Amino acid sequence: MDWRIYKKGMPRVHVSVEILLLILVSLSFFDLEPFQPVFKGNGTFTFYMLALAFVYIRNLGFQIRFGIFPKLKPFWWILAGILISFIPAYLYYGQHLYHSVVVYRQIAGYLVYPVLLSIEPSKVEIKRALYAFSVLYLLTLVWTTLFHPEWVMLVEDAEFIEEGDMAHRLPGDQFLVLALIFALDDFRYKKAKVRYLFLSLLIFLDIFLIQSRTILLATIVVVIMGAILDRKSSRRLMAEVIMVFFLTIFFILAYKYILSMFEETVRQLNNPDYNRVKAFYYFTSGVNGWPSYIWGNGFISGTVHNIMEQLRNEGIYHSDVGLLGMWHQFGILPVLTILIYAFRGLSKYHSFVVRANAANILACSLTIAYFFNIRYSLWLWLFFYLFYADTEYVEAKKKKEEKIMKQLVRKYRSLA
């Protein structure tokens, strides 16, 4: 199958705009204060579902593309694990089916995956949307910081500020990392290197301003991968030398902050009262017996049981420990599915974009909560979409090469 993602031709501008729209709606337009009346309560969920329906109908009308079903395998495995957790939610906490359906509504964000498979955005269409998002992110951050700081969420635990100060932070960090992956890929392979170098540095600046250790770690992993993978030509080698040079300059300039970040991380991990340490021990303790390791404990509504409030009062949050928190709630099946595909994505047969994105997922797997979150559903399922596109492209290429080789062998034998 020759996927549109690898077809040559004019990119569909409207598809890039639609992907950008999905990102902005899922992020409630950066949580800016003027948009809060629209997105408060169930607003983000409602508008995201409407945006998904709009994108699908805009491109396909009311057609159903049955050809996508073989590629829905990770979707079904993750969905099955999450739905199975309805059972422990009822057995352990008395949460009936109706309450589970309501409180689990975030899972509807996963529908973005069949939508992606159906409209088949190309690699160019995806990266243009991400590049536009990165520029918009930086402009919004600068504008709000200078003119409307009251519009933005304030963060007290940012890494690179003086004690007692506050930092502005916009949601959307993982989309920036994905944009950086595409920019580095273009930087390594495209001829107009200065443009993509500038774009990579711009996105890196976005990420640095977020002031998050987790995201910065993932970014450094991605940049290092970009510098060492696929060194096959002098042109690529030159690009990699430039990347290493700028990474070295960054380490020199940010050495104090990086050292401080490392020391703070060590101090926190050795502190038994640190939230993530408490969460780790609690979520691995099997509070409801060994079956909870398999099918989880469920996602519990505060109207049914006060367990979530008790955990919050103790400083324990599922969001602090990423896939471990997901495992505690939804069991082993969704977590294993994500990890298996991420490790498979590291294979040398995949493109740099898929390999770097897989490394990003693994680097953040124990510290982010983007795996059951409607805000980042597009980020997660873009990985699966690109994974399958890569896999089928590689398989088709191998079959074509095998066919050519067989033809050459037959021709050689006929001449002999």
TAWOSUL-V40219 format. One record per helix or strand of 3 or more residues. SS is the DSSP state (~ for helix, > for strand). FROM is the first residue (numbers start at 1). LEN is the number of residues. If there is no record, write none. Layout:
BEGIN
ss=<SS;SS>
from=<FROM;FROM>
len=<LEN;LEN>
END
This chain:
BEGIN
ss=<~;~;~;~;~;~;~;~;~;~;>;>;~;~;~;~;~;~;~;~;~;~;~;~>
from=<4;13;29;33;43;66;97;105;123;149;153;167;173;193;213;234;255;275;291;307;318;332;352;374>
len=<3;14;3;7;18;28;7;15;24;3;3;3;17;18;16;20;15;9;5;7;13;14;12;42>
END
